[in-house]
């Protein structure tokens, strides 16, 4: 069916069609494309933001009088859009560290791209070493891309975690990749250089150069930091101590009876952190399988607002999403110095999540910075094995 005829039929519909949609949000003048799945049934509606094969489903939604409303409670976010002339137009908003942020949103029903006529397309598939000109933080990352024709998918692995599934295409010698998962809105633009390297910018401000992994050393690109060695504690022979409140506001301490003689995983996280959501799925599984052998897990949540009840409500939504049975605590805000206040023994804290593995005497045996989610399949599989090995070690240690 010709595209113009399809658009005319869509415009005549009283309600949007269920199925896949091509969507975009605008961030500081940049268009960040992504894909959604929408389902409509009378006045009921729900939507999923696609992150590769994963779907971040809304927790409530409606479609009334030509207006779509969707809520993701675990992201403290809302989409409001009007169905008009075959498209949805509106705004996506969520509470961030800077306050409430609204982004212009548009979407149209998915239309498969017509391929053909593309010859001699530059290839970017494979592993890459990426060095940025970031003013602060870790400047070296790894990239992993797959390619079919001009279509490219993949991710970038930073110390704190992966970028989620980036997708886009090669057009001439330009590469454009984007990702939106309900929290992060990322745009990677690069020019493929004559020598095969990449030169580009992330989110319109962070310049980078990249070379294939096998060429990185020859070109002088350094190794990224080791996430298992980046953060440590001042004295690993001393028991780790912490204090926070549970989701009902009651104080909880590491010395409480429930933790005595138990091996502990302590994760520093936030409901706003996509990599923390990825890690929670693994931690929930480990807890179900090893709690009977003496494993306890404690999530120390650091949230945006400093409004205790609101922040604890966000942590409850996080726990509901992942079916969490382990201990969730509200530790403070994401303000500078809060982590050091709660865990003064920690050295070189860099990111959420940061995960500590404690033996039955609560001595820290290992610290892991960040988390590689399913978008980085190989590293995610390796990390699952590493976490399970560490769990067995802290359970066996005396």
C-alpha positions in Angstrom: 0.0 0.0 0.0 1.4 3.4 -0.9 2.6 5.5 2.0 0.3 8.4 1.3 -2.7 6.2 1.2 -1.7 4.5 4.4 -1.3 7.9 6.1 -4.7 9.0 4.9 -6.3 5.8 6.3 -4.6 6.3 9.7 -5.7 9.9 9.9 -9.3 8.7 9.4 -9.1 6.3 12.3 -10.8 7.4 15.5 -8.2 5.7 17.7 -4.6 4.8 17.0 -3.8 1.2 15.9 -2.2 -1.3 18.2 1.3 -2.4 17.2 4.8 -1.1 16.7 5.4 2.6 16.5 8.4 4.8 15.4 8.8 7.5 18.1 11.1 10.3 19.0 11.8 12.7 21.8 13.5 16.1 21.4 16.4 16.8 23.8 18.1 20.2 23.6 17.2 20.4 19.9 18.4 16.9 19.1 15.9 14.3 17.8 16.4 10.9 19.6 14.5 8.1 17.7 13.3 5.0 19.4 10.6 2.3 19.0 7.5 1.7 21.0 4.7 -0.9 21.2 1.2 0.4 21.9 -1.9 -1.6 22.8 -5.5 -0.1 22.8 -8.7 -1.7 24.0 -11.6 0.7 24.4 -10.5 3.4 26.8 -7.6 1.2 28.1 -4.1 1.6 26.8 -0.6 0.5 27.6 2.7 1.2 26.0 6.2 -0.3 26.0 9.4 1.6 25.2 11.6 -0.9 23.4 15.2 -1.4 24.5 16.4 -3.9 22.0 14.3 -7.0 22.5 13.3 -5.8 26.0 10.1 -3.9 26.7 9.7 -1.3 29.4 5.9 -1.5 29.9 3.8 1.3 31.3 2.2 0.6 34.7 -1.1 2.4 33.8 -2.7 4.1 30.8 -5.8 5.3 29.1 -7.0 6.6 25.7 -10.0 9.0 25.9 -11.3 11.7 23.5 -8.3 11.3 21.3 -5.8 11.7 24.1 -3.3 9.1 25.2 -1.9 9.0 28.7 0.7 6.5 29.9 2.5 6.3 33.3 5.7 4.5 34.2 5.6 4.6 38.0 9.1 3.0 38.4 10.6 5.9 36.3 8.4 8.6 37.8 7.4 9.5 34.3 4.3 10.2 32.2 3.5 10.5 28.5 0.6 12.7 27.3 -0.1 12.8 23.5 -2.9 13.7 21.1 -3.9 11.5 18.2 -4.2 13.7 15.2 -3.7 13.3 11.5 -2.3 9.8 11.8 0.3 10.6 14.4 0.7 11.1 18.2 2.0 14.4 19.4 2.6 15.5 22.9 5.2 15.4 25.7 7.1 12.9 27.8 8.0 14.1 31.3 9.8 12.7 34.3 11.3 14.0 37.5 15.1 14.2 37.3 17.8 15.5 39.6 17.2 18.9 38.0 13.5 18.8 38.6 10.6 18.0 36.3 11.7 17.7 32.6 9.4 17.8 29.6 10.4 16.6 26.2 8.5 17.0 23.0 7.2 13.6 21.8 6.1 12.4 18.4 5.2 9.0 17.0 3.8 7.3 13.9 2.8 3.7 13.3 5.8 1.7 12.2 6.5 1.5 8.5 9.2 -1.0 7.3 12.0 0.8 5.5 12.4 0.1 1.8 15.9 -1.2 1.2 17.9 -1.3 -1.9 20.3 0.7 -4.0 22.8 0.7 -1.2 26.3 -0.3 -2.3 29.7 -0.3 -0.8 28.3 0.5 2.7 31.1 1.1 5.2 31.2 -1.6 7.9 31.3 -0.7 11.6 30.4 -4.2 13.0 32.8 -5.4 15.7 34.4 -4.2 19.0 35.7 -0.7 19.3 37.8 1.3 21.8 36.3 4.8 22.4 38.1 7.7 24.0 36.1 10.9 24.8 37.0 14.4 25.6 34.8 14.4 28.7 35.7 17.1 31.2 35.1 14.7 34.1 34.7 11.1 34.9 36.0 8.1 33.0 37.0 8.9 29.4 37.6 5.5 27.9 34.9 3.1 26.9 34.3 0.0 24.7 31.7 -0.2 21.9 30.2 -3.3 20.4 28.2 -3.1 17.1 26.4 -5.4 14.7 25.4 -4.5 11.2 23.0 -5.7 8.5 23.2 -3.6 5.3 23.0 0.0 6.5 21.3 -0.9 9.8 23.5 -0.9 12.9 22.7 -1.9 16.5 24.9 -2.3 19.5 25.9 -0.6 22.7 28.7 1.4 24.4 30.0 0.0 27.7 31.1 2.7 30.2 32.4 2.1 33.7 29.0 2.7 35.2 27.2 0.4 32.7 26.1 0.0 29.1 24.2 2.7 27.2 21.3 0.3 26.4 20.6 -0.8 22.9 21.7 1.8 20.4 20.2 1.5 16.9 20.4 3.5 13.7 22.2 3.3 10.3 25.1 4.3 8.2 24.3 6.9 5.6 27.3 7.5 3.3 30.2 7.8 5.7 28.0 9.1 8.6 26.9 6.9 11.5 23.9 7.9 13.6 22.7 5.8 16.6 20.1 6.6 19.2 18.6 5.1 22.3 15.7 6.1 24.6 14.5 3.8 27.4 12.3 6.1 29.4 15.3 7.6 31.3 18.3 8.0 29.0 18.0 9.8 25.7 21.3 9.2 23.8 22.4 10.3 20.4 25.7 9.2 18.9 26.8 10.8 15.7 30.1 9.9 13.9 32.0 10.3 10.7 33.8 7.2 9.4 37.3 8.4 8.6 39.4 7.3 5.6 41.6 5.2 7.9 38.6 3.4 9.3 38.5 5.1 12.7 35.5 7.1 13.9 35.3 10.7 15.0 32.1 12.1 16.5 30.1 13.4 19.3 27.8 12.0 22.0 24.6 14.0 22.9 25.9 17.0 21.0 28.6 17.8 23.4 31.0 15.0 24.2 33.5 14.6 21.4 35.1 11.2 20.9 37.5 9.2 18.7 37.2 5.4 18.2 39.3 2.7 16.7 38.7 -1.0 16.3 39.7 -2.9 19.4 42.5 -4.7 17.7 44.0 -1.4 16.5 43.6 0.5 19.8 47.0 -0.2 21.3 48.9 0.6 18.2 47.0 4.0 18.0 47.7 4.7 21.6 44.2 4.4 22.9 44.3 3.3 26.6 42.4 0.4 28.2 39.2 1.3 30.0 39.3 1.0 33.8 38.6 -2.4 35.4 35.2 -2.3 37.1 36.3 -4.9 39.6 39.2 -2.8 40.8 38.1 0.8 40.4 36.3 1.2 43.8 37.6 -0.2 47.1 37.4 0.2 50.9 39.9 1.8 53.3 40.5 -1.3 55.3 39.1 -4.7 54.0 39.8 -6.3 57.4 37.2 -4.1 59.1 33.5 -5.0 58.9 31.5 -2.7 56.6 28.9 -0.7 58.5 25.9 1.2 57.3 22.6 2.7 58.6 19.5 3.8 56.6 15.7 3.5 56.9 13.4 0.9 55.4 10.6 1.9 53.0 8.3 2.5 56.1 10.9 4.9 57.6 12.2 2.6 60.3 16.0 2.6 61.0 18.0 -0.4 59.8 21.6 -1.1 60.6 24.2 -3.6 59.4 24.5 -4.8 63.0 20.8 -5.9 63.2 20.1 -9.5 64.1 18.7 -10.3 60.6 22.2 -9.8 59.1 24.4 -11.4 61.8 26.4 -14.3 60.4 25.0 -13.8 56.9 27.0 -13.2 53.8 25.9 -9.9 52.3 25.6 -8.2 48.9 25.2 -4.4 49.4 24.3 -2.5 46.2 24.3 1.3 46.0 21.5 2.1 43.5 18.6 4.4 42.5 15.2 3.8 41.0 16.2 6.3 38.3 19.2 4.3 37.2 18.6 1.9 34.2 21.7 -0.1 34.9 20.3 -0.6 38.5 17.1 -2.0 37.0 19.2 -4.5 34.9 21.2 -5.5 38.0 18.1 -6.0 40.1 16.9 -8.8 37.9 20.1 -10.7 38.6 20.1 -9.9 42.3 16.5 -11.0 42.7 17.4 -14.3 41.1 20.5 -14.8 43.3 18.5 -14.1 46.4 15.8 -16.6 45.6 18.4 -19.3 45.0 20.9 -18.6 47.8 18.9 -17.0 50.7 18.4 -20.5 52.2 22.2 -20.9 52.4 22.7 -17.6 54.3 22.8 -14.9 51.7 21.2 -11.5 52.4 21.0 -8.6 49.9 20.6 -4.9 50.9 19.9 -2.2 48.3 20.9 1.2 49.6 18.7 3.6 47.5 19.8 7.1 46.7 17.0 9.2 45.2 16.5 12.6 43.5 14.2 14.7 45.6 15.1 14.4 49.3 11.4 14.2 49.9 11.4 11.1 52.1 8.0 9.8 51.3 8.2 10.4 47.6 11.7 8.9 47.3 10.6 5.8 49.3 7.5 5.5 47.0 9.9 5.3 44.0 11.9 2.6 45.6 8.6 0.7 46.3 7.8 0.9 42.6 11.3 -0.3 41.7 10.8 -3.3 44.1 7.3 -4.1 42.6 8.7 -4.1 39.0 11.3 -6.7 39.8 9.5 -8.8 42.4 12.2 -8.0 44.9 12.1 -9.9 48.2 15.5 -8.7 49.6 15.9 -5.6 51.8 15.4 -2.2 50.2 16.5 0.8 52.2 16.3 4.6 51.6 19.8 5.9 52.2 19.7 9.5 51.0 19.9 11.7 47.9 22.2 11.7 44.8 23.8 14.9 46.1 27.6 15.0 46.2 29.0 13.4 49.3 25.8 11.4 50.3 27.4 8.1 49.5 30.5 8.9 51.6 28.2 10.0 54.4 26.5 6.6 54.5 29.5 4.5 53.7 32.6 6.4 54.9 34.8 3.2 54.4 34.3 3.4 50.6 37.1 4.7 48.4 36.8 6.1 44.9 33.0 5.8 44.5 32.2 6.5 40.9 28.8 5.3 39.8 25.4 3.7 40.5 25.2 0.8 40.8 28.2 -0.1 42.9 28.0 -3.5 44.4 29.9 -4.9 47.4 30.3 -8.5 48.4 30.7 -9.2 52.1 31.6 -12.4 53.9 29.7 -13.6 57.0 31.9 -11.3 59.2 30.9 -8.4 56.9 34.4 -7.9 55.5 34.4 -6.7 51.9 35.8 -9.4 49.6 35.0 -7.7 46.3 33.6 -4.4 44.9 32.1 -4.1 41.4 31.5 -0.7 39.8 28.6 -0.4 37.3 26.7 -3.2 35.6 26.6 -4.6 32.0 23.0 -5.2 31.0 21.5 -7.5 28.3 22.4 -4.9 25.6 26.0 -6.0 26.1 25.3 -9.7 25.8 28.8 -11.2 26.2 29.7 -9.0 29.2 26.3 -9.5 30.8 26.7 -13.3 30.6 30.2 -13.1 32.0 29.0 -10.8 34.8 26.3 -13.2 35.8 28.8 -15.9 36.2 31.1 -13.6 38.1 28.4 -12.6 40.6 27.4 -16.2 41.2 31.0 -17.2 41.8 31.4 -14.3 44.3 28.2 -15.3 46.1 29.6 -18.8 46.6 32.8 -17.4 47.8 31.3 -15.1 50.4 29.0 -17.9 51.6 32.0 -20.2 52.1 34.4 -17.7 53.6 35.1 -17.7 57.4 
